[in-house]
Amino acid sequence: DRGVLVPFGSVNPKLPEWQDDLRCCAELHKMPGIRLHPSYHGYRLDDPAFVKLLEKAGERRLIVQIVADMEDERTQHPLARAAHADFKPLPGMLKAHSGVRVMLLNWFRSVNAALAKQLASIGVWFDIATVENVGGVANLVEQISAERVVFGSHAPLFYFEAATLKLREAALPTEVSLAVRAGNARRVLSSTRATG
């Protein structure tokens, strides 16, 4: 049993020897996945380095979490703003690397409804940390399927309680609520245990 908190290593495919970082995450630390920060590490999702990372992560059956934003751009100083990650190239990348399991984090201000549906249809998961509008979680479940939505809080930058209140406000059926709260994430993680 992995416990409540499961570590994911942050890998930057623009750094020298990033393949060694990936290997350490998978082999040395037995992590089930990695986390990417393209806006902060300075690459696009059609960059050859990102494509190579997807290939290597897929070979190791690692979950790939892609962080769209770390903080709302409205709180950043104009001279020190990190742009939203651009997810438009991602459907093409994932169709070419169909075995890779991808989860988007803090994506709500970066991905429109049409792109979210397209990504969900090819197997991407979405967290709820930055879903902020009234009825947002219920609408998300309805738009892209409950199987593709996972709990996320973005703690400690956001209050953990805010994410739990979103679920309460959504008033989802019990089965759906349990899937979003933990079931979907457990299902994704369990698929890595045989190879981890």
Buried (B, 14 or more C-beta within 10 A) or exposed (E): EBEEEEEBBBBBBEEEEBEEBBEEBBEEEEBBBBBBBBBBBEBEBEBEBBBEBBEBBBEBBBBBBBBBBBEEEEEEEEEEEBEBBBBBBBBEBBEEBEEBBBBBBBBBBBBEEEBBBBBBEEBBBBBBBBBEEEEBBBBBBEBBEBBBBBBBBBEEEBEEEBBEEBBEEBEBEEEBBEBBBEBBBEEBBEBBEEEB
